[in-house]
Amino acid sequence: MCLAFHETDCVHYKLVCIRTLKAAKDLLQVQVYSCDTGEWKICPVTFHSRWFFFQQGVYWNGAIHWPPSYFNHLYFKIEDEQLQTLPLPLEMAASTSLRTTMYFGESRGHLHLIVDDYPRTRSIVRVLEMLGDHSGWFVKYQLQLPELWAAFPEMSVSPFDFEVVDVVRGEKEEDTFMVLIIPWKFIRYNVHDKSFKQLYDITNHANESAHRYTAALCHGVSFRPPCGVPNSPGTSQSIPLLCVGHWFRPALDSSGERRQLSTSGAFVVCTTRHVHLFIDTDSVP
């Protein structure tokens, strides 16, 4: 299930639900709930899929996109209620490919994808960007891993032990950066001047997940829809908790005002056994 709304007006939102039909377990149906009507609508869209990974949806260009793989590379256009096929990058297009998605997300109107290898052997990480008309991917940024290893020599023990958790486009292109997790550290990599900065030492935290902070909805552990959402059509059960999502808002300061946090994606949240670490990537000296 995915929640689609504009963060500047989050009173209005839609829920997109992918559910199986009991008659055929591999036959899936799309349902959309709108808070404007207060009703669920069964869309005239059914499809077969052997791959049931419809979590971590990304809202971009009026559609919900799911992390692509050879078995599932779909996106759902919300207003048109149409299911479309997302082009695959060449390295994912072969049925024998073992490549999966390391990172999939949106920043300032750009959809990004990083393809992962298994096992990891390449010394370069490529950030792909989707063309605005959904016609294909192109290489936008690159990270040379030898530069990362030189900046953090301790990685020589496990040179491929890292994850990219965010790609953040700056207001100016030269301010664009990536956020990575390496053993016991969050680091920031500027894609233009190729500089690294340590954001946070997580030696004392068992990392479970990390994601971008926004002023509205963040991926996390659980999230209950913010208003009374009725039952989905065709079922007597109430809508369960979303398996990803947390609703965050800043605490009040000493004057009773709520601090205005950046919505550019500069905040990354590390969920560590129910402890939430808010890491301001702009405050690093």
C-alpha positions as YAML, in Angstrom:
chain: A
units: angstrom
residues:
- id: 1
  name: MET
  ca: [0.00, 0.00, 0.00]
- id: 2
  name: CYS
  ca: [1.26, 3.50, -0.82]
- id: 3
  name: LEU
  ca: [0.23, 6.96, 0.31]
- id: 4
  name: ALA
  ca: [0.22, 9.72, -2.32]
- id: 5
  name: PHE
  ca: [-0.09, 13.38, -1.40]
- id: 6
  name: HIS
  ca: [1.62, 16.73, -1.85]
- id: 7
  name: GLU
  ca: [3.60, 17.58, 1.28]
- id: 8
  name: THR
  ca: [2.56, 21.26, 1.14]
- id: 9
  name: ASP
  ca: [-1.11, 20.28, 1.38]
- id: 10
  name: CYS
  ca: [-1.16, 16.91, 3.10]
- id: 11
  name: VAL
  ca: [-4.84, 17.17, 4.05]
- id: 12
  name: HIS
  ca: [-5.57, 15.76, 0.58]
- id: 13
  name: TYR
  ca: [-4.17, 12.33, -0.12]
- id: 14
  name: LYS
  ca: [-4.86, 9.02, -1.80]
- id: 15
  name: LEU
  ca: [-4.12, 5.46, -0.77]
- id: 16
  name: VAL
  ca: [-3.08, 3.03, -3.49]
- id: 17
  name: CYS
  ca: [-3.61, -0.59, -2.49]
- id: 18
  name: ILE
  ca: [-2.40, -3.65, -4.44]
- id: 19
  name: ARG
  ca: [-4.20, -6.77, -3.27]
- id: 20
  name: THR
  ca: [-4.57, -10.35, -4.42]
- id: 21
  name: LEU
  ca: [-7.89, -11.75, -5.57]
- id: 22
  name: LYS
  ca: [-8.84, -14.94, -3.74]
- id: 23
  name: ALA
  ca: [-9.86, -16.71, -6.95]
- id: 24
  name: ALA
  ca: [-6.29, -16.63, -8.23]
- id: 25
  name: LYS
  ca: [-3.40, -15.87, -5.90]
- id: 26
  name: ASP
  ca: [-1.20, -14.47, -8.68]
- id: 27
  name: LEU
  ca: [-3.99, -12.16, -9.94]
- id: 28
  name: LEU
  ca: [-3.70, -8.70, -8.43]
- id: 29
  name: GLN
  ca: [-6.14, -5.81, -8.23]
- id: 30
  name: VAL
  ca: [-5.61, -2.07, -7.73]
- id: 31
  name: GLN
  ca: [-7.81, -0.07, -5.36]
- id: 32
  name: VAL
  ca: [-7.59, 3.64, -4.61]
- id: 33
  name: TYR
  ca: [-8.93, 5.49, -1.57]
- id: 34
  name: SER
  ca: [-9.41, 9.26, -1.78]
- id: 35
  name: CYS
  ca: [-9.87, 11.33, 1.35]
- id: 36
  name: ASP
  ca: [-11.86, 13.82, -0.76]
- id: 37
  name: THR
  ca: [-14.65, 11.29, -1.36]
- id: 38
  name: GLY
  ca: [-14.05, 9.11, 1.70]
- id: 39
  name: GLU
  ca: [-14.49, 6.00, -0.44]
- id: 40
  name: TRP
  ca: [-12.47, 3.17, -1.92]
- id: 41
  name: LYS
  ca: [-12.65, 2.65, -5.67]
- id: 42
  name: ILE
  ca: [-11.85, -0.59, -7.45]
- id: 43
  name: CYS
  ca: [-9.88, 0.37, -10.54]
- id: 44
  name: PRO
  ca: [-10.46, -1.45, -13.85]
- id: 45
  name: VAL
  ca: [-6.94, -2.84, -13.54]
- id: 46
  name: THR
  ca: [-6.03, -6.44, -12.83]
- id: 47
  name: PHE
  ca: [-2.74, -8.10, -13.64]
- id: 48
  name: HIS
  ca: [-0.77, -11.26, -13.03]
- id: 49
  name: SER
  ca: [2.53, -11.16, -11.22]
- id: 50
  name: ARG
  ca: [4.82, -13.76, -9.66]
- id: 51
  name: TRP
  ca: [6.63, -10.97, -7.84]
- id: 52
  name: PHE
  ca: [4.70, -9.50, -4.92]
- id: 53
  name: PHE
  ca: [7.13, -6.78, -3.85]
- id: 54
  name: PHE
  ca: [4.87, -3.72, -3.89]
- id: 55
  name: GLN
  ca: [6.40, -1.92, -0.93]
- id: 56
  name: GLN
  ca: [8.55, 1.21, -0.87]
- id: 57
  name: GLY
  ca: [6.53, 2.91, -3.59]
- id: 58
  name: VAL
  ca: [7.87, 6.25, -4.85]
- id: 59
  name: TYR
  ca: [5.54, 9.06, -5.93]
- id: 60
  name: TRP
  ca: [6.81, 10.88, -9.04]
- id: 61
  name: ASN
  ca: [5.14, 12.57, -12.02]
- id: 62
  name: GLY
  ca: [1.64, 11.79, -10.74]
- id: 63
  name: ALA
  ca: [2.29, 8.06, -10.41]
- id: 64
  name: ILE
  ca: [3.38, 5.46, -7.86]
- id: 65
  name: HIS
  ca: [6.54, 3.64, -8.93]
- id: 66
  name: TRP
  ca: [7.86, 0.46, -7.34]
- id: 67
  name: PRO
  ca: [11.55, -0.53, -7.17]
- id: 68
  name: PRO
  ca: [12.17, -2.22, -10.52]
- id: 69
  name: SER
  ca: [13.36, -5.76, -11.10]
- id: 70
  name: TYR
  ca: [13.20, -8.14, -14.05]
- id: 71
  name: PHE
  ca: [9.97, -9.68, -12.69]
- id: 72
  name: ASN
  ca: [8.24, -6.44, -11.73]
- id: 73
  name: HIS
  ca: [8.87, -3.03, -13.29]
- id: 74
  name: LEU
  ca: [5.51, -1.30, -13.07]
- id: 75
  name: TYR
  ca: [4.11, 2.08, -12.15]
- id: 76
  name: PHE
  ca: [0.54, 3.23, -11.56]
- id: 77
  name: LYS
  ca: [-0.77, 6.55, -12.93]
- id: 78
  name: ILE
  ca: [-3.11, 7.72, -10.21]
- id: 79
  name: GLU
  ca: [-5.41, 10.14, -12.06]
- id: 80
  name: ASP
  ca: [-5.70, 7.97, -15.19]
- id: 81
  name: GLU
  ca: [-5.91, 4.76, -13.12]
- id: 82
  name: GLN
  ca: [-3.58, 3.03, -15.54]
- id: 83
  name: LEU
  ca: [-0.83, 0.51, -14.89]
- id: 84
  name: GLN
  ca: [2.23, 1.08, -17.07]
- id: 85
  name: THR
  ca: [5.55, -0.70, -17.63]
- id: 86
  name: LEU
  ca: [8.70, 1.07, -16.52]
- id: 87
  name: PRO
  ca: [11.70, 0.60, -18.83]
- id: 88
  name: LEU
  ca: [14.50, -1.43, -17.31]
- id: 89
  name: PRO
  ca: [18.15, -0.39, -17.42]
- id: 90
  name: LEU
  ca: [20.20, -2.72, -19.62]
- id: 91
  name: GLU
  ca: [21.87, -4.48, -16.70]
- id: 92
  name: MET
  ca: [18.47, -5.56, -15.36]
- id: 93
  name: ALA
  ca: [16.86, -6.51, -18.66]
- id: 94
  name: ALA
  ca: [18.18, -10.10, -18.89]
- id: 95
  name: SER
  ca: [16.13, -12.83, -17.19]
- id: 96
  name: THR
  ca: [19.37, -14.34, -15.86]
- id: 97
  name: SER
  ca: [20.39, -11.08, -14.20]
- id: 98
  name: LEU
  ca: [21.01, -11.23, -10.46]
- id: 99
  name: ARG
  ca: [21.02, -7.46, -10.17]
- id: 100
  name: THR
  ca: [18.55, -5.86, -7.79]
- id: 101
  name: THR
  ca: [17.75, -2.34, -6.61]
- id: 102
  name: MET
  ca: [20.14, -0.79, -4.10]
- id: 103
  name: TYR
  ca: [18.41, 2.61, -4.08]
- id: 104
  name: PHE
  ca: [15.19, 3.93, -5.62]
- id: 105
  name: GLY
  ca: [13.87, 7.37, -4.81]
- id: 106
  name: GLU
  ca: [12.87, 10.88, -5.86]
- id: 107
  name: SER
  ca: [14.44, 14.25, -5.18]
- id: 108
  name: ARG
  ca: [13.33, 17.67, -6.46]
- id: 109
  name: GLY
  ca: [11.28, 16.14, -9.26]
- id: 110
  name: HIS
  ca: [13.91, 13.62, -10.38]
- id: 111
  name: LEU
  ca: [13.54, 9.82, -10.15]
- id: 112
  name: HIS
  ca: [16.79, 8.01, -9.32]
- id: 113
  name: LEU
  ca: [17.83, 4.35, -9.39]
- id: 114
  name: ILE
  ca: [21.00, 2.56, -8.32]
- id: 115
  name: VAL
  ca: [21.33, -1.03, -9.52]
- id: 116
  name: ASP
  ca: [23.07, -3.47, -7.18]
- id: 117
  name: ASP
  ca: [25.28, -6.40, -8.17]
- id: 118
  name: TYR
  ca: [25.32, -9.81, -6.58]
- id: 119
  name: PRO
  ca: [27.99, -10.51, -5.69]
- id: 120
  name: ARG
  ca: [29.40, -6.98, -5.69]
- id: 121
  name: THR
  ca: [32.50, -6.79, -7.86]
- id: 122
  name: ARG
  ca: [32.36, -3.45, -9.69]
- id: 123
  name: SER
  ca: [34.40, -0.49, -8.45]
- id: 124
  name: ILE
  ca: [31.88, 2.10, -9.58]
- id: 125
  name: VAL
  ca: [28.38, 3.08, -8.41]
- id: 126
  name: ARG
  ca: [26.17, 4.65, -11.05]
- id: 127
  name: VAL
  ca: [23.15, 6.80, -10.23]
- id: 128
  name: LEU
  ca: [20.59, 6.52, -13.03]
- id: 129
  name: GLU
  ca: [17.85, 9.06, -13.71]
- id: 130
  name: MET
  ca: [14.55, 8.43, -15.49]
- id: 131
  name: LEU
  ca: [13.63, 10.64, -18.43]
- id: 132
  name: GLY
  ca: [10.55, 12.78, -17.80]
- id: 133
  name: ASP
  ca: [8.46, 10.85, -20.36]
- id: 134
  name: HIS
  ca: [9.31, 7.45, -18.80]
- id: 135
  name: SER
  ca: [11.16, 6.43, -21.98]
- id: 136
  name: GLY
  ca: [14.42, 5.29, -20.38]
- id: 137
  name: TRP
  ca: [17.28, 5.72, -17.94]
- id: 138
  name: PHE
  ca: [20.55, 7.61, -18.29]
- id: 139
  name: VAL
  ca: [23.64, 7.86, -16.08]
- id: 140
  name: LYS
  ca: [23.46, 11.06, -14.01]
- id: 141
  name: TYR
  ca: [26.17, 10.61, -11.37]
- id: 142
  name: GLN
  ca: [28.99, 8.21, -10.58]
- id: 143
  name: LEU
  ca: [30.84, 7.26, -7.42]
- id: 144
  name: GLN
  ca: [34.27, 5.69, -7.85]
- id: 145
  name: LEU
  ca: [34.66, 3.24, -4.96]
- id: 146
  name: PRO
  ca: [38.48, 3.63, -4.79]
- id: 147
  name: GLU
  ca: [37.81, 7.25, -3.75]
- id: 148
  name: LEU
  ca: [35.57, 5.99, -0.94]
- id: 149
  name: TRP
  ca: [38.15, 3.42, 0.16]
- id: 150
  name: ALA
  ca: [40.89, 6.07, 0.19]
- id: 151
  name: ALA
  ca: [38.77, 8.40, 2.36]
- id: 152
  name: PHE
  ca: [37.88, 5.60, 4.80]
- id: 153
  name: PRO
  ca: [40.81, 3.12, 4.92]
- id: 154
  name: GLU
  ca: [39.00, 0.96, 7.46]
- id: 155
  name: MET
  ca: [36.81, -0.28, 4.60]
- id: 156
  name: SER
  ca: [39.75, -2.34, 3.31]
- id: 157
  name: VAL
  ca: [38.49, -5.20, 5.49]
- id: 158
  name: SER
  ca: [35.09, -5.21, 3.74]
- id: 159
  name: PRO
  ca: [35.37, -2.93, 0.68]
- id: 160
  name: PHE
  ca: [31.86, -3.64, -0.58]
- id: 161
  name: ASP
  ca: [30.11, -3.32, 2.78]
- id: 162
  name: PHE
  ca: [28.11, -0.16, 2.09]
- id: 163
  name: GLU
  ca: [24.63, 1.00, 1.12]
- id: 164
  name: VAL
  ca: [23.38, 4.14, -0.60]
- id: 165
  name: VAL
  ca: [20.36, 5.36, 1.38]
- id: 166
  name: ASP
  ca: [19.62, 8.66, -0.37]
- id: 167
  name: VAL
  ca: [20.40, 10.80, -3.39]
- id: 168
  name: VAL
  ca: [19.58, 14.45, -2.62]
- id: 169
  name: ARG
  ca: [19.42, 17.06, -5.35]
- id: 170
  name: GLY
  ca: [20.42, 20.51, -4.16]
- id: 171
  name: GLU
  ca: [18.82, 23.81, -5.05]
- id: 172
  name: LYS
  ca: [22.01, 24.29, -7.05]
- id: 173
  name: GLU
  ca: [23.35, 21.31, -8.96]
- id: 174
  name: GLU
  ca: [26.73, 21.59, -7.27]
- id: 175
  name: ASP
  ca: [25.03, 21.02, -3.90]
- id: 176
  name: THR
  ca: [23.78, 17.54, -4.87]
- id: 177
  name: PHE
  ca: [25.00, 14.74, -2.60]
- id: 178
  name: MET
  ca: [24.56, 11.09, -1.70]
- id: 179
  name: VAL
  ca: [24.16, 9.62, 1.78]
- id: 180
  name: LEU
  ca: [25.84, 6.27, 2.40]
- id: 181
  name: ILE
  ca: [26.14, 3.83, 5.27]
- id: 182
  name: ILE
  ca: [29.52, 2.19, 5.71]
- id: 183
  name: PRO
  ca: [30.48, 0.11, 8.75]
- id: 184
  name: TRP
  ca: [29.48, 2.16, 11.81]
- id: 185
  name: LYS
  ca: [29.20, 5.47, 9.96]
- id: 186
  name: PHE
  ca: [26.80, 7.65, 8.00]
- id: 187
  name: ILE
  ca: [28.70, 9.64, 5.39]
- id: 188
  name: ARG
  ca: [27.86, 12.32, 2.86]
- id: 189
  name: TYR
  ca: [29.40, 12.37, -0.63]
- id: 190
  name: ASN
  ca: [29.22, 15.47, -2.81]
- id: 191
  name: VAL
  ca: [28.88, 14.21, -6.38]
- id: 192
  name: HIS
  ca: [30.52, 17.29, -7.91]
- id: 193
  name: ASP
  ca: [33.57, 18.12, -5.79]
- id: 194
  name: LYS
  ca: [33.86, 14.43, -4.81]
- id: 195
  name: SER
  ca: [34.33, 15.22, -1.14]
- id: 196
  name: PHE
  ca: [33.31, 13.02, 1.80]
- id: 197
  name: LYS
  ca: [32.08, 14.07, 5.25]
- id: 198
  name: GLN
  ca: [31.18, 11.88, 8.19]
- id: 199
  name: LEU
  ca: [27.65, 12.63, 9.35]
- id: 200
  name: TYR
  ca: [27.27, 10.36, 12.36]
- id: 201
  name: ASP
  ca: [29.04, 7.56, 14.18]
- id: 202
  name: ILE
  ca: [26.61, 4.69, 14.78]
- id: 203
  name: THR
  ca: [29.04, 2.42, 16.63]
- id: 204
  name: ASN
  ca: [26.68, 2.21, 19.60]
- id: 205
  name: HIS
  ca: [23.57, 1.57, 17.49]
- id: 206
  name: ALA
  ca: [22.54, -1.61, 15.73]
- id: 207
  name: ASN
  ca: [21.34, -0.16, 12.43]
- id: 208
  name: GLU
  ca: [18.07, -1.55, 11.10]
- id: 209
  name: SER
  ca: [16.95, 0.95, 8.47]
- id: 210
  name: ALA
  ca: [17.58, 4.45, 7.22]
- id: 211
  name: HIS
  ca: [15.53, 6.80, 5.12]
- id: 212
  name: ARG
  ca: [14.94, 10.42, 4.28]
- id: 213
  name: TYR
  ca: [13.04, 12.73, 6.61]
- id: 214
  name: THR
  ca: [10.27, 14.82, 5.09]
- id: 215
  name: ALA
  ca: [7.75, 17.14, 6.72]
- id: 216
  name: ALA
  ca: [5.01, 14.62, 6.05]
- id: 217
  name: LEU
  ca: [5.50, 10.87, 5.73]
- id: 218
  name: CYS
  ca: [8.67, 8.86, 6.17]
- id: 219
  name: HIS
  ca: [9.29, 5.17, 5.62]
- id: 220
  name: GLY
  ca: [9.66, 3.38, 8.90]
- id: 221
  name: VAL
  ca: [7.96, 0.70, 10.94]
- id: 222
  name: SER
  ca: [4.23, 1.41, 11.00]
- id: 223
  name: PHE
  ca: [1.79, 4.14, 10.13]
- id: 224
  name: ARG
  ca: [-1.93, 4.41, 10.71]
- id: 225
  name: PRO
  ca: [-3.76, 6.59, 8.14]
- id: 226
  name: PRO
  ca: [-4.36, 10.06, 9.65]
- id: 227
  name: CYS
  ca: [-8.15, 9.96, 9.44]
- id: 228
  name: GLY
  ca: [-10.83, 7.29, 9.58]
- id: 229
  name: VAL
  ca: [-10.32, 5.17, 6.49]
- id: 230
  name: PRO
  ca: [-13.24, 2.82, 5.84]
- id: 231
  name: ASN
  ca: [-12.95, -0.83, 4.97]
- id: 232
  name: SER
  ca: [-11.63, -1.76, 1.57]
- id: 233
  name: PRO
  ca: [-14.42, -2.96, -0.75]
- id: 234
  name: GLY
  ca: [-14.97, -6.68, -0.80]
- id: 235
  name: THR
  ca: [-13.64, -7.33, 2.68]
- id: 236
  name: SER
  ca: [-15.06, -7.20, 6.18]
- id: 237
  name: GLN
  ca: [-11.65, -6.48, 7.66]
- id: 238
  name: SER
  ca: [-10.40, -3.00, 8.42]
- id: 239
  name: ILE
  ca: [-7.36, -1.62, 6.64]
- id: 240
  name: PRO
  ca: [-4.24, -2.82, 8.48]
- id: 241
  name: LEU
  ca: [-1.38, -0.65, 9.54]
- id: 242
  name: LEU
  ca: [0.87, 0.26, 6.65]
- id: 243
  name: CYS
  ca: [4.01, -1.82, 6.93]
- id: 244
  name: VAL
  ca: [6.18, 1.20, 6.11]
- id: 245
  name: GLY
  ca: [5.80, 4.72, 7.38]
- id: 246
  name: HIS
  ca: [6.16, 7.03, 10.34]
- id: 247
  name: TRP
  ca: [4.54, 10.39, 10.87]
- id: 248
  name: PHE
  ca: [7.12, 12.84, 12.17]
- id: 249
  name: ARG
  ca: [6.94, 16.47, 13.19]
- id: 250
  name: PRO
  ca: [9.48, 18.67, 15.00]
- id: 251
  name: ALA
  ca: [9.28, 19.23, 18.73]
- id: 252
  name: LEU
  ca: [8.36, 22.61, 20.19]
- id: 253
  name: ASP
  ca: [11.25, 24.90, 21.05]
- id: 254
  name: SER
  ca: [11.63, 26.96, 24.25]
- id: 255
  name: SER
  ca: [9.36, 29.71, 22.87]
- id: 256
  name: GLY
  ca: [6.58, 27.25, 22.08]
- id: 257
  name: GLU
  ca: [7.17, 27.44, 18.33]
- id: 258
  name: ARG
  ca: [7.60, 24.38, 16.16]
- id: 259
  name: ARG
  ca: [10.93, 24.38, 14.39]
- id: 260
  name: GLN
  ca: [10.69, 24.57, 10.62]
- id: 261
  name: LEU
  ca: [12.74, 21.71, 9.20]
- id: 262
  name: SER
  ca: [14.05, 21.47, 5.68]
- id: 263
  name: THR
  ca: [11.89, 19.53, 3.22]
- id: 264
  name: SER
  ca: [14.66, 19.20, 0.64]
- id: 265
  name: GLY
  ca: [15.55, 15.73, 1.87]
- id: 266
  name: ALA
  ca: [18.47, 16.92, 3.99]
- id: 267
  name: PHE
  ca: [17.37, 14.89, 7.02]
- id: 268
  name: VAL
  ca: [18.05, 11.18, 7.19]
- id: 269
  name: VAL
  ca: [16.48, 9.00, 9.87]
- id: 270
  name: CYS
  ca: [18.17, 5.90, 11.24]
- id: 271
  name: THR
  ca: [15.75, 3.53, 12.96]
- id: 272
  name: THR
  ca: [17.65, 1.56, 15.58]
- id: 273
  name: ARG
  ca: [15.58, -0.62, 17.86]
- id: 274
  name: HIS
  ca: [12.91, 2.01, 18.41]
- id: 275
  name: VAL
  ca: [15.48, 4.83, 18.74]
- id: 276
  name: HIS
  ca: [15.17, 7.45, 16.01]
- id: 277
  name: LEU
  ca: [18.31, 9.39, 15.13]
- id: 278
  name: PHE
  ca: [17.65, 12.60, 13.20]
- id: 279
  name: ILE
  ca: [20.77, 13.45, 11.26]
- id: 280
  name: ASP
  ca: [20.97, 16.93, 9.78]
- id: 281
  name: THR
  ca: [23.20, 16.57, 6.73]
- id: 282
  name: ASP
  ca: [23.46, 20.36, 6.40]
- id: 283
  name: SER
  ca: [24.88, 20.96, 9.88]
- id: 284
  name: VAL
  ca: [28.10, 19.02, 9.43]
- id: 285
  name: PRO
  ca: [31.10, 21.37, 9.69]
...
